[in-house]
């Protein structure tokens, strides 16, 4: 059994019950357990009170479930939050993103930036940025499994 996968399943079930989404979990060196949460219906995202509430709840849960860690850190994923699940790609349609592919689709390029158009027929759709404004923007379609890393790319 994969302990990280089991922990992820435990966190997803627990956080969903509390009204939060699990964005990511990271068990770092020296026992640091990082949990990144989001609250989709809350404008402005996660605040300090949300993190404190989830942290207290998880500390009690981990004691009961005998999850081994030395330090627990609960936080917001930040403005450049990672996109991992199909629901993330659907939710953030219209936003600017950066993504890296595991296997290149066009030539040797694996890194792209553009406007996320969402999901289409089970594939992630990205409208690619173009420097030549006279050309229509191209679309990149790729399987979710082919995405190595994807993050929002907030523009200021």
C-alpha positions as CSV (number, residue, x, y, z in Angstrom):
1,X,0.0,0.0,0.0
2,X,1.1,3.5,-0.8
3,X,1.2,5.6,2.5
4,X,1.1,8.9,0.6
5,X,-1.9,7.8,-1.4
6,X,-3.7,6.6,1.7
7,X,-2.9,10.0,3.4
8,X,-4.2,11.8,0.4
9,X,-7.5,9.8,0.5
10,X,-7.9,10.5,4.2
11,X,-7.3,14.2,3.7
12,X,-9.7,14.5,0.8
13,X,-12.5,12.8,2.6
14,X,-11.9,14.8,5.8
15,X,-11.5,18.2,4.1
16,X,-14.5,17.7,1.8
17,X,-16.6,17.1,5.0
18,X,-15.3,20.4,6.4
19,X,-16.1,22.3,3.1
20,X,-12.5,22.6,1.9
21,X,-10.7,21.2,-1.1
22,X,-7.3,19.4,-0.8
23,X,-5.0,21.1,-3.3
24,X,-1.8,19.3,-2.4
25,X,0.0,17.4,0.3
26,X,3.7,17.2,0.8
27,X,5.6,15.0,3.4
28,X,8.9,16.8,3.5
29,X,12.2,15.8,5.1
30,X,12.4,15.9,8.9
31,X,8.7,15.0,9.4
32,X,7.2,18.3,8.0
33,X,3.7,17.6,6.7
34,X,2.4,20.4,4.4
35,X,-1.3,20.5,3.5
36,X,-2.6,23.0,1.0
37,X,-6.3,23.8,1.1
38,X,-8.8,25.9,-0.8
39,X,-12.4,26.9,-0.2
40,X,-14.0,27.3,-3.6
41,X,-17.1,29.1,-2.6
42,X,-15.3,31.7,-0.4
43,X,-14.3,34.8,-2.3
44,X,-10.7,35.8,-1.5
45,X,-9.7,32.2,-0.8
46,X,-8.4,30.7,2.4
47,X,-7.6,32.9,5.4
48,X,-5.7,32.4,8.7
49,X,-8.8,31.3,10.5
50,X,-9.5,28.6,7.9
51,X,-5.9,27.3,8.3
52,X,-6.1,27.3,12.1
53,X,-9.5,25.5,12.1
54,X,-8.2,22.8,9.6
55,X,-4.9,22.5,11.5
56,X,-6.7,21.8,14.8
57,X,-9.0,19.3,13.2
58,X,-6.2,17.4,11.3
59,X,-4.0,17.3,14.5
60,X,-6.9,15.4,16.3
61,X,-7.6,13.2,13.2
62,X,-3.9,12.3,12.8
63,X,-3.7,11.3,16.4
64,X,-6.6,8.9,16.1
65,X,-5.5,7.6,12.7
66,X,-1.8,7.3,13.9
67,X,-0.4,9.4,11.1
68,X,3.3,10.0,11.8
69,X,4.6,13.6,11.4
70,X,6.6,16.0,13.5
71,X,5.2,19.3,12.3
72,X,1.9,20.2,10.5
73,X,1.7,23.2,8.2
74,X,-1.7,24.1,6.7
75,X,-1.9,26.9,4.2
76,X,-3.4,28.4,1.1
77,X,-2.0,27.2,-2.2
78,X,-1.2,30.9,-3.1
79,X,-2.1,32.9,-6.1
80,X,-0.1,30.6,-8.4
81,X,-1.8,27.5,-7.1
82,X,-1.2,24.2,-8.7
83,X,-3.8,22.6,-10.9
84,X,-3.9,18.8,-10.4
85,X,-7.4,17.4,-10.9
86,X,-9.9,17.7,-13.8
87,X,-12.1,19.7,-11.5
88,X,-9.3,22.3,-11.1
89,X,-8.9,22.7,-14.9
90,X,-12.7,23.1,-15.3
91,X,-13.0,25.5,-12.3
92,X,-10.2,27.8,-13.5
93,X,-11.2,28.1,-17.1
94,X,-10.5,31.6,-18.4
95,X,-7.4,32.0,-16.2
96,X,-3.8,32.4,-17.3
97,X,-1.7,29.2,-16.7
98,X,1.7,27.7,-17.1
99,X,2.0,24.0,-17.7
100,X,4.7,21.5,-18.4
101,X,4.1,18.2,-20.2
102,X,5.7,14.9,-19.5
103,X,5.8,14.1,-23.2
104,X,6.0,16.9,-25.8
105,X,3.2,17.2,-28.3
106,X,4.5,19.8,-30.6
107,X,8.2,19.4,-31.6
108,X,10.4,19.3,-28.5
109,X,8.4,21.9,-26.5
110,X,7.2,20.8,-23.1
111,X,6.5,24.2,-21.4
112,X,3.5,26.3,-22.3
113,X,1.8,29.4,-21.2
114,X,-1.7,30.6,-22.1
115,X,-5.4,30.9,-21.3
116,X,-7.0,27.8,-19.8
117,X,-10.1,27.0,-21.8
118,X,-11.1,24.1,-19.4
119,X,-11.8,20.5,-20.3
120,X,-13.0,19.1,-23.6
121,X,-13.7,15.4,-24.2
122,X,-11.6,14.5,-21.2
123,X,-8.6,16.6,-22.3
124,X,-7.2,19.9,-20.9
125,X,-7.5,22.7,-23.5
126,X,-5.1,25.6,-23.4
127,X,-5.2,28.6,-25.8
128,X,-1.5,29.3,-26.3
129,X,0.0,32.7,-26.0
130,X,1.4,34.1,-29.2
131,X,3.8,36.9,-29.8
132,X,2.5,37.5,-33.3
133,X,-0.9,39.2,-32.8
134,X,-1.8,38.8,-36.5
135,X,-2.0,35.0,-36.1
136,X,-5.0,33.4,-34.5
137,X,-4.1,31.8,-31.2
138,X,-3.5,28.0,-31.4
139,X,-5.1,25.5,-29.0
140,X,-3.2,22.8,-27.2
141,X,-5.2,19.7,-26.1
142,X,-3.5,17.1,-23.9
143,X,-4.5,14.3,-21.5
144,X,-4.5,15.1,-17.9
145,X,-2.0,12.3,-17.4
146,X,0.5,14.0,-19.7
147,X,0.7,17.1,-17.5
148,X,3.7,17.1,-15.2
149,X,3.0,20.4,-13.6
150,X,0.4,23.1,-14.0
151,X,-0.1,26.4,-12.1
152,X,-2.1,29.5,-12.4
153,X,-0.1,32.4,-13.7
154,X,-1.7,35.5,-12.2
155,X,-1.2,38.7,-14.1
156,X,-0.7,41.9,-12.1
